Structure formats: structure tokens, C-alpha cells
């Protein structure tokens, strides 16, 4: 496993796709800070329930503010990161050395999990710094213990991202093609983003919406006591998604013929 992770680290050093993904995540909060500052300068008012991030303190919710963009960027990175291993045949080199397919799968999942963590940490820090400079640090309404809230909010948001990352990895190993992975990951992201809204309009299937991680990321505010109280539920749903998607991905990969 350590040898596989070391090999992945060497590959990432030369990865232009990683650089592009990180640049997007770094530039995003800067653009949003400038855009918000200009909007306020022209008379607009930032409202937390609408704009999500309105000062440095609420900058901890940058993942929530950019949820769809983060997921699409990570899905694109993972699509090429995994798909090209099959298309270029480099996966055969690792497996021909007697590496376990399960270990190989897990090593890829660990790498993309760390990449996504690094990306959202930098994005959040830049967002907090930018909005603090533009609007002051301020605070989060109804949150008396900010540090505790910030740690819980960021951890929960990252778990929601990681759950989707796990699904993208599974799709990559199932399709074995960058283009197909990209397409199906996009379809999955959009579908699970809109389906909860449809279920919400029904009587018998309303609870189904809370088994989609996108429900929490797209439809919850994350800055109210009611939403904070549901952080444990969000983490449980994320963990279940990670376990199930990984189990399916590993099972399918172990049954795959690699040509």
C-alpha cells in the first residue's frame, strides 16, 4: 500500500490536471470576494441565507457556497486521474507486480481524498482572508462558540464532498474510461442535486431526499442551530455513501478484465 501511495505521489508531482484543479479552487474565492465587494459598493446588501458567505467568519462555509463547482472540478480531476490509468495501460504495470486490486483501489481513493481536502482547505482559507479584508471578520448569527462551530461545519462539509468523491472513484473504476467517467459523474451530480427537490414535493417519498448528500449541501444553510443539529446525520449519510460506493467499486474492479 505504501509503495502504491508513493507511486501516486510521484505521478501527482507531474500532473497538470492537479495544478488546474487547484488553481480553479484557489481563484474562485478571490473572484467571489471581489464580486461581493463591488456589489456592496454599488448598493447591494449581502444576506447570509442567500449569499452564504458575507464576512470572514462565514468564510468557513466556502465549500457550501461553491458546492457544485467543487464537485464538478473533483469529478473532472478524478475522471482523468483514474480513466487514463486504464486507457494508457499503466494500471497493468502495478497489478503485474502482484499488487492487490483492493489496495490499488484504496490507494486511488486515499489520494483523491487528500487532494480534495487540500483543495477545499486552501479555498476556505483564501475565502476567509478575502472576506475578512473586504467586510471584516464579524461572526455567525446564533453561534456563540465560533471555533467549535467552524470545525464542525468544515468537517461536515468535507465529509459531504468526500462522499461524492468516493462515488466518482467508483464510477471511474467501473467505466474505465475518462470520457464516460466524466459524463456519468456529471449526470450523477446533477441528478442527485435535483432529485431531492422532486421528492420534497411528494408525501410518501419526502424522507428519501435525506439519503442524498447533495440535499444537505445544496438545500441546507449550515449557519442555523437547526442545521447544525443535523450535522451528525449528514456525517452518517456521508459515511454510508462512502462505504457502499467503495464496496461496489472494489467488487466491480475485482471482476474486471483488464486488457
C-alpha positions in Angstrom: 0.0 0.0 0.0 2.8 2.5 0.9 4.6 1.7 -2.4 1.4 2.4 -4.3 0.9 5.7 -2.4 4.5 6.7 -3.1 4.0 6.0 -6.8 0.8 8.1 -6.8 2.7 11.0 -5.2 5.3 10.9 -7.9 2.6 11.0 -10.6 0.9 13.9 -9.0 4.1 16.0 -9.0 3.9 16.0 -12.8 0.1 16.3 -13.1 -1.1 19.3 -15.0 -4.6 18.3 -14.2 -4.0 18.6 -10.5 -2.5 22.1 -10.9 -5.5 23.2 -13.0 -8.0 21.8 -10.4 -6.1 23.5 -7.5 -5.9 26.8 -9.4 -9.6 26.8 -10.0 -10.3 26.2 -6.3 -7.8 29.0 -5.4 -9.0 31.6 -7.8 -12.7 31.0 -7.1 -12.8 32.7 -3.6 -10.7 35.6 -4.8 -13.2 36.3 -7.7 -16.1 35.9 -5.3 -14.6 38.3 -2.8 -14.1 41.0 -5.5 -17.5 40.4 -6.9 -19.2 40.7 -3.5 -17.2 43.9 -2.7 -18.2 45.5 -6.0 -21.9 44.5 -5.4 -21.8 46.1 -1.9 -20.1 49.2 -3.3 -22.9 49.7 -5.8 -25.6 49.5 -3.0 -26.3 45.8 -2.8 -26.6 44.1 0.6 -25.1 40.7 1.4 -27.6 38.3 3.1 -26.2 35.2 4.7 -29.2 33.0 3.7 -28.8 34.0 0.1 -25.0 34.7 -0.3 -23.8 32.1 2.3 -20.5 33.9 2.9 -20.9 37.6 3.9 -17.8 38.1 6.1 -14.6 36.4 7.3 -16.4 34.2 9.9 -18.9 32.8 7.4 -16.0 32.1 5.1 -15.8 28.7 6.8 -18.8 27.9 4.5 -16.9 28.4 1.2 -17.5 24.7 0.4 -21.2 25.2 0.8 -21.1 28.4 -1.3 -19.2 26.6 -4.1 -20.6 23.1 -3.6 -21.5 22.4 -7.2 -18.2 23.8 -8.6 -16.1 21.8 -6.1 -17.9 18.6 -7.1 -17.6 19.3 -10.8 -13.9 20.1 -10.5 -13.2 17.0 -8.5 -15.3 14.8 -10.8 -13.2 16.1 -13.8 -9.9 15.5 -12.0 -10.9 12.0 -10.9 -12.2 11.1 -14.3 -8.8 11.7 -15.9 -6.8 10.6 -12.9 -8.4 7.1 -12.9 -9.5 6.8 -16.5 -6.1 7.4 -18.0 -4.7 4.5 -16.0 -6.9 2.2 -17.9 -6.6 3.9 -21.3 -2.8 4.2 -21.2 -2.4 0.7 -19.7 -0.3 1.8 -16.8 -2.6 0.0 -14.4 -1.3 -3.3 -15.7 2.2 -2.4 -14.5 1.1 -2.1 -10.9 -1.1 -5.2 -11.0 1.6 -7.3 -12.8 3.8 -6.7 -9.8 1.4 -8.6 -7.6 -0.4 -5.6 -6.1 -3.8 -6.3 -4.7 -6.6 -4.8 -6.7 -8.3 -3.7 -3.5 -5.1 -2.0 -2.3 -4.8 -0.3 -5.7 -8.4 0.9 -5.5 -8.0 2.2 -1.9 -4.7 4.0 -2.8 -6.5 5.9 -5.5 -9.3 6.8 -3.1 -6.9 8.0 -0.5 -5.0 10.2 -3.0 -8.1 11.9 -4.3 -9.5 12.3 -0.8 -6.2 14.1 0.2 -6.3 16.2 -3.0 -9.9 17.3 -2.3 -9.0 18.0 1.3 -6.1 20.2 0.3 -8.2 22.0 -2.3 -11.1 22.9 0.0 -8.8 23.9 2.8 -6.9 26.4 0.6 -10.2 27.6 -0.9 -11.7 28.1 2.6 -8.6 29.9 4.0 -8.5 32.2 1.0 -12.2 32.9 1.3 -11.9 33.7 5.0 -9.0 36.0 4.4 -10.6 37.7 1.4 -13.9 38.4 3.0 -12.2 39.5 6.3 -10.3 42.1 4.3 -13.4 43.2 2.4 -16.0 43.1 5.1 -14.3 42.3 8.4 -14.3 39.0 10.3 -17.6 39.6 12.0 -19.4 36.5 13.3 -22.1 33.9 12.6 -25.5 34.8 13.9 -26.8 32.5 16.7 -23.4 30.8 17.0 -21.8 31.6 20.4 -18.8 29.3 20.2 -17.3 30.0 16.8 -14.2 27.8 16.8 -16.3 24.7 17.7 -18.9 25.6 15.1 -16.3 26.2 12.4 -14.6 22.9 13.0 -17.9 21.0 12.9 -19.2 22.9 9.8 -16.0 22.4 7.8 -15.7 18.7 8.8 -19.3 18.0 7.9 -19.0 19.8 4.6 -15.8 18.0 3.7 -17.5 14.6 4.5 -20.2 15.5 2.1 -17.6 16.3 -0.6 -15.7 13.1 0.2 -18.9 11.0 -0.2 -19.2 12.3 -3.7 -15.6 11.8 -4.4 -16.0 8.2 -3.4 -18.8 7.8 -5.9 -16.7 9.4 -8.6 -13.9 6.9 -7.9 -16.3 4.0 -8.1 -17.6 5.3 -11.4 -14.1 5.7 -12.7 -13.2 2.0 -11.9 -16.5 0.8 -13.4 -16.4 2.7 -16.7 -12.6 2.5 -17.1 -12.7 5.5 -19.5 -12.1 9.2 -18.8 -14.9 10.4 -21.0 -17.5 8.0 -19.7 -16.5 8.7 -16.1 -16.8 12.4 -16.7 -20.2 12.1 -18.3 -21.7 9.7 -15.7 -20.2 11.7 -12.8 -21.8 14.8 -14.2 -25.1 13.0 -14.6 -24.9 11.7 -11.0 -24.1 15.1 -9.6 -26.9 16.9 -11.4 -29.4 14.1 -10.8 -28.8 13.9 -7.1 -28.8 17.6 -6.9 -32.3 17.9 -8.4 -34.0 14.7 -7.3 -34.3 15.8 -3.7 -36.3 18.8 -4.8 -38.7 16.5 -6.6 -39.0 14.1 -3.6 -39.7 17.1 -1.4 -42.9 17.7 -3.3 -44.2 14.2 -2.6 -45.9 12.9 0.5 -44.6 9.3 0.7 -41.0 9.9 -0.6 -40.1 13.1 1.2 -37.7 11.3 3.6 -35.8 9.8 0.6 -34.3 13.1 -0.1 -32.2 13.0 3.1 -30.3 10.0 1.8 -28.7 12.2 -0.9 -25.6 14.1 0.3 -26.4 16.8 -2.2 -29.6 17.5 -0.3 -27.6 18.8 2.6 -25.0 20.6 0.6 -27.4 22.4 -1.8 -30.6 22.8 0.3 -29.3 23.5 3.9 -27.9 26.8 5.2 -25.3 25.4 7.6 -25.5 28.6 9.7 -28.6 28.0 11.8 -29.0 26.0 15.0 -31.4 23.7 13.2 -28.9 22.8 10.5 -26.1 22.4 13.0 -28.2 19.9 14.9 -28.3 17.8 11.8 -24.5 17.6 11.3 -24.3 14.1 12.8 -27.0 12.9 10.3 -25.1 14.4 7.4 -21.9 12.6 8.5 -23.7 9.3 8.9 -25.2 9.6 5.4 -21.8 10.5 4.0 -20.1 7.5 5.7 -22.8 5.2 4.4 -22.3 6.6 0.9 -18.6 6.1 1.1 -18.8 2.5 2.3 -21.4 1.5 -0.2 -19.8 3.2 -3.2 -16.4 1.8 -2.3 -17.8 -1.7 -1.8 -19.5 -1.6 -5.2 -16.4 -0.1 -6.9 -14.0 -2.7 -5.4 -16.3 -5.6 -6.2 -16.7 -4.4 -9.8 -12.9 -3.8 -10.2 -12.1 -7.2 -8.9 -14.3 -8.8 -11.5 -13.0 -6.6 -14.3 -10.8 -8.0 -17.1 -8.0 -5.5 -17.8 -6.8 -5.6 -21.4 
